[in-house]
Amino acid sequence: MPYGPPGRPPQKRKSGGGGWIALLLIVVFVVAGGLVRGAISHGRHSSTSSGPGASMTYTPDSNGGVSETGTNPLLTDPNTTLVPAKCSYSPWSTQVDTARKFFETAASCLESAWKPVLAQKNLPFQSPTLNVSATTDGITTPCTGSTSNFAAFYCPANKTIYMPLSQLQTDLFKDNWIVYLSVFAHEYGHHVQAMAGILRKANSDRVDAGVRSDRGLELSRRIELQANCFDGMYLGSSANGGSLTTAQITVARRDARGRGDQRGDMRDHGTAANGGTWFEIGVDKDRAAQCNTFTASASSVS
């Protein structure tokens, strides 16, 4: 089963401006193929850890990352941060070619932000592939098969971020491209987790626990909320570099507070309140260690 960020959007408010509706992106995060015991497994989350271990010795996995979650080298240095940088985003449009260029410039900026951080921790980096399409028709992936029932998602099996424009609720968010950038930065956050080795360990632990068990769903929430935090880190650093305005960050904060597991959902992403909190930790703190959802209390990832 594919995974996605926040559940269904709440009802539209009748107040002036219409309110901010949760982004109905079944933002699919799927861990598949070869991540654990050679089986295709769509999972995300990790095990609890014994806390930051600065003196621990790590053994890189076959991909060069470190198969750890809470004690992953990316998360144990309290000073690990994204350096503010100026980024020129290409203009946004719902035309596929224009949107593709927008996401390509965003990907370049995200790489400039995250690649040095991973290198500093002796973790590998490989640029993700980007697939921008008008719809989901005819798209087959290692993580979703031939189903067309998906929206934006990252597939670790082929290290690809899929951004189908028909699923981005452009009729609701119009040209407010900060929302689409935030969705993309969240999916890129999953790529960072994959490069670090967090996803490999998280997936293994979730399979061991049972993907739909209480523990398995808690692990799912921990990985998604961390991606929210990484999203916030990037947007915050981009704003500090002068690429985003305070007003845009306010819109992104409001959007993050509007997404979360709804009644009847599987409880695999976390409440809207926790989703917004972790996003804002990323924006305000800009420290990877502050995004360590794997050592956080259960209530903060509920």
C-alpha positions as CSV (number, residue, x, y, z in Angstrom):
1,M,0.0,0.0,0.0
2,P,1.3,3.5,-0.8
3,Y,1.7,5.9,2.0
4,G,0.8,9.6,2.0
5,P,1.1,12.6,4.3
6,P,-1.8,14.1,5.9
7,G,-5.2,12.6,5.4
8,R,-8.3,14.1,4.0
9,P,-8.8,17.8,3.9
10,P,-11.2,19.3,6.5
11,Q,-14.4,20.9,5.4
12,K,-14.0,24.4,3.8
13,R,-14.6,27.2,6.3
14,K,-17.2,29.8,5.4
15,S,-15.2,32.6,6.9
16,G,-13.6,35.3,4.8
17,G,-10.8,33.9,2.6
18,G,-12.2,30.4,2.8
19,G,-9.5,29.2,5.3
20,W,-6.7,26.9,4.4
21,I,-7.7,23.4,3.5
22,A,-5.5,20.5,4.1
23,L,-3.7,19.5,1.0
24,L,-5.3,16.4,-0.4
25,L,-2.2,14.8,-1.5
26,I,-2.0,11.2,-0.7
27,V,1.7,12.1,-0.6
28,V,2.9,8.6,-1.1
29,F,6.0,7.6,0.7
30,V,6.7,4.0,-0.1
31,V,9.7,1.9,0.8
32,A,9.9,-0.9,-1.7
33,G,12.1,-3.4,-3.3
34,G,15.3,-4.5,-1.7
35,L,15.1,-2.3,1.4
36,V,14.6,-5.2,3.7
37,R,15.4,-8.9,3.2
38,G,15.0,-8.4,-0.6
39,A,11.2,-8.1,-0.2
40,I,9.1,-5.3,-1.6
41,S,7.9,-3.5,1.4
42,H,6.1,-0.2,1.5
43,G,7.1,1.1,4.9
44,R,8.6,3.9,6.7
45,H,9.5,4.0,10.2
46,S,11.9,3.1,12.6
47,S,12.6,1.8,15.9
48,T,13.2,3.7,19.1
49,S,16.8,4.3,19.9
50,S,18.8,4.7,23.1
51,G,19.4,8.4,22.3
52,P,22.1,10.3,20.6
53,G,25.4,8.5,20.8
54,A,28.2,10.7,19.7
55,S,30.8,8.2,20.4
56,M,29.1,5.2,18.7
57,T,30.9,3.4,15.9
58,Y,28.7,3.1,12.7
59,T,29.0,0.6,9.9
60,P,27.8,1.9,6.6
61,D,25.2,-0.3,4.8
62,S,25.5,-1.5,1.2
63,N,24.4,1.8,0.0
64,G,26.9,3.8,2.0
65,G,24.4,5.1,4.5
66,V,24.1,4.0,8.2
67,S,21.1,1.8,9.0
68,E,20.2,3.6,12.2
69,T,17.3,5.9,13.1
70,G,17.5,7.8,16.4
71,T,21.3,7.4,16.5
72,N,21.9,8.1,12.8
73,P,24.9,10.4,12.3
74,L,22.7,12.9,10.6
75,L,20.7,13.4,13.8
76,T,23.3,13.2,16.6
77,D,25.3,16.5,16.0
78,P,23.4,19.4,17.6
79,N,25.1,21.8,15.3
80,T,24.1,20.2,12.0
81,T,22.2,22.9,10.1
82,L,21.3,24.1,6.6
83,V,23.3,27.2,5.6
84,P,21.0,30.0,4.3
85,A,21.4,30.4,0.6
86,K,19.8,32.5,-2.2
87,C,17.8,30.3,-4.5
88,S,16.1,31.6,-7.7
89,Y,13.0,29.5,-8.2
90,S,11.7,29.2,-11.7
91,P,8.2,30.7,-12.3
92,W,5.3,28.4,-11.4
93,S,2.6,27.3,-13.8
94,T,0.3,24.3,-14.1
95,Q,1.7,23.7,-17.6
96,V,3.8,20.6,-17.3
97,D,7.0,21.9,-18.9
98,T,6.9,25.1,-16.7
99,A,6.1,23.1,-13.6
100,R,8.9,20.7,-14.3
101,K,11.3,23.5,-14.6
102,F,10.1,24.9,-11.3
103,F,10.6,21.6,-9.5
104,E,14.0,21.1,-11.2
105,T,15.2,24.5,-9.8
106,A,13.8,23.5,-6.4
107,A,15.6,20.2,-6.6
108,S,18.9,21.9,-7.4
109,C,18.4,24.2,-4.4
110,L,17.5,21.3,-2.1
111,E,20.6,19.4,-3.2
112,S,22.8,22.5,-2.5
113,A,21.3,22.6,1.0
114,W,21.4,18.9,1.9
115,K,24.4,17.4,0.0
116,P,27.0,19.3,2.1
117,V,25.3,18.2,5.3
118,L,25.4,14.5,4.3
119,A,29.0,14.8,3.2
120,Q,30.0,16.3,6.5
121,K,28.7,13.1,8.2
122,N,30.4,10.9,5.6
123,L,27.0,9.9,4.3
124,P,26.5,9.3,0.6
125,F,24.5,11.5,-1.8
126,Q,22.9,10.7,-5.1
127,S,20.5,13.1,-6.8
128,P,16.9,11.8,-6.9
129,T,15.2,11.4,-10.3
130,L,12.3,13.8,-10.8
131,N,9.1,12.8,-12.6
132,V,6.6,15.6,-13.2
133,S,3.5,14.7,-15.1
134,A,0.1,16.1,-15.9
135,T,-1.8,13.2,-14.4
136,T,-1.1,9.7,-13.0
137,D,-2.2,7.9,-16.1
138,G,0.1,5.3,-17.5
139,I,2.7,5.8,-14.7
140,T,4.1,2.5,-13.4
141,T,6.6,2.5,-10.5
142,P,8.4,-0.1,-8.4
143,C,6.5,1.3,-5.4
144,T,3.0,1.5,-6.7
145,G,2.8,-0.9,-9.6
146,S,0.4,0.2,-12.3
147,T,-2.2,1.8,-10.0
148,S,-3.1,5.4,-10.8
149,N,-4.4,6.1,-7.3
150,F,-1.5,8.2,-6.0
151,A,-0.3,11.8,-5.7
152,A,3.1,13.2,-4.9
153,F,5.4,10.6,-3.5
154,Y,9.0,9.5,-3.1
155,C,9.9,5.9,-4.2
156,P,13.2,4.7,-2.6
157,A,13.3,1.7,-4.9
158,N,14.3,3.9,-7.8
159,K,15.1,7.1,-5.9
160,T,12.5,9.1,-7.7
161,I,10.1,11.9,-6.6
162,Y,6.8,11.8,-8.5
163,M,4.8,15.0,-8.8
164,P,1.6,14.5,-10.8
165,L,0.1,18.0,-11.2
166,S,-3.5,16.8,-11.3
167,Q,-3.2,15.7,-7.7
168,L,-1.8,18.9,-6.2
169,Q,-5.1,20.6,-5.7
170,T,-4.1,23.5,-8.0
171,D,-7.7,24.6,-8.2
172,L,-7.6,25.3,-4.5
173,F,-4.1,26.7,-4.0
174,K,-3.9,28.5,-7.4
175,D,-0.5,30.1,-8.0
176,N,0.4,29.9,-4.3
177,W,3.5,27.9,-5.2
178,I,5.0,27.9,-1.7
179,V,2.5,25.1,-0.9
180,Y,3.8,23.0,-3.8
181,L,7.4,23.7,-2.8
182,S,6.6,22.5,0.7
183,V,5.1,19.3,-0.6
184,F,8.2,18.8,-2.8
185,A,10.6,19.6,0.1
186,H,8.7,17.0,2.3
187,E,9.3,14.3,-0.4
188,Y,12.9,15.4,-0.7
189,G,13.2,14.9,3.0
190,H,12.3,11.3,2.5
191,H,15.2,11.1,0.0
192,V,17.5,12.6,2.6
193,Q,16.3,9.9,5.0
194,A,17.1,7.2,2.4
195,M,20.6,8.6,1.7
196,A,21.4,8.6,5.5
197,G,20.2,5.1,6.0
198,I,17.3,6.0,8.2
199,L,14.7,4.5,5.9
200,R,16.4,1.2,5.7
201,K,16.4,0.7,9.4
202,A,12.9,2.2,9.8
203,N,11.5,-0.1,7.2
204,S,13.1,-3.2,8.8
205,D,11.8,-2.2,12.2
206,R,8.3,-1.6,10.9
207,V,8.2,-5.0,9.1
208,D,9.3,-6.7,12.3
209,A,6.6,-4.9,14.3
210,G,3.9,-5.4,11.7
211,V,3.2,-2.6,9.4
212,R,-0.3,-2.0,10.7
213,S,0.3,-2.8,14.3
214,D,0.2,0.0,16.8
215,R,4.0,0.0,16.9
216,G,4.2,-0.1,13.1
217,L,1.9,2.9,12.7
218,E,3.8,4.8,15.4
219,L,7.0,4.2,13.4
220,S,5.2,5.4,10.3
221,R,4.3,8.6,12.0
222,R,7.8,9.2,13.2
223,I,9.2,9.0,9.7
224,E,6.5,11.3,8.2
225,L,6.8,13.8,11.0
226,Q,10.6,13.9,10.5
227,A,10.0,14.6,6.8
228,N,7.8,17.5,7.9
229,C,10.6,18.8,10.0
230,F,13.2,18.5,7.2
231,D,10.7,20.3,5.0
232,G,10.6,23.1,7.5
233,M,14.3,23.2,7.8
234,Y,14.7,23.8,4.1
235,L,11.9,26.4,3.8
236,G,13.3,28.3,6.8
237,S,16.9,28.3,5.5
238,S,15.6,29.4,2.1
239,A,13.7,32.3,3.8
240,N,16.9,33.2,5.8
241,G,18.7,33.3,2.5
242,G,16.2,35.8,1.0
243,S,14.5,33.4,-1.3
244,L,11.2,33.2,0.5
245,T,9.2,36.0,2.2
246,T,7.8,36.1,5.7
247,A,4.3,36.0,4.2
248,Q,5.1,32.9,2.3
249,I,6.5,31.1,5.4
250,T,3.3,32.1,7.2
251,V,1.2,30.4,4.4
252,A,3.4,27.3,4.7
253,R,3.0,27.2,8.5
254,R,-0.8,27.5,8.2
255,D,-0.8,24.8,5.5
256,A,1.3,22.5,7.7
257,R,-1.2,23.0,10.6
258,G,-4.0,22.0,8.3
259,R,-2.8,18.5,7.4
260,G,-2.9,15.4,9.5
261,D,-4.7,12.1,10.1
262,Q,-8.4,12.5,10.0
263,R,-11.1,10.4,11.6
264,G,-11.2,7.0,10.0
265,D,-7.6,7.3,8.7
266,M,-5.0,4.6,9.5
267,R,-3.2,7.0,12.0
268,D,0.1,6.7,10.1
269,H,1.0,10.4,9.7
270,G,0.1,12.1,13.0
271,T,-2.3,14.7,14.1
272,A,-2.5,18.0,12.3
273,A,-1.2,19.7,15.5
274,N,1.9,17.5,15.6
275,G,2.5,17.8,11.9
276,G,2.5,21.6,12.2
277,T,4.6,21.5,15.3
278,W,7.4,19.4,13.7
279,F,7.3,21.6,10.6
280,E,7.7,24.7,12.7
281,I,10.6,23.1,14.7
282,G,12.3,22.7,11.3
283,V,11.6,26.3,10.3
284,D,12.5,27.9,13.7
285,K,15.4,25.7,14.8
286,D,17.0,24.6,11.5
287,R,18.9,21.8,13.3
288,A,18.7,18.2,12.1
289,A,19.1,17.0,15.7
290,Q,15.9,18.9,16.6
291,C,14.1,16.8,13.9
292,N,14.9,13.5,15.7
293,T,11.4,12.1,15.9
294,F,12.8,8.7,16.7
295,T,13.9,9.8,20.2
296,A,10.8,12.0,20.8
297,S,8.0,11.1,23.2
298,A,5.0,9.0,22.0
299,S,2.6,12.0,22.6
300,S,4.6,14.2,20.3
301,V,4.2,11.8,17.4
302,S,0.6,10.8,18.1
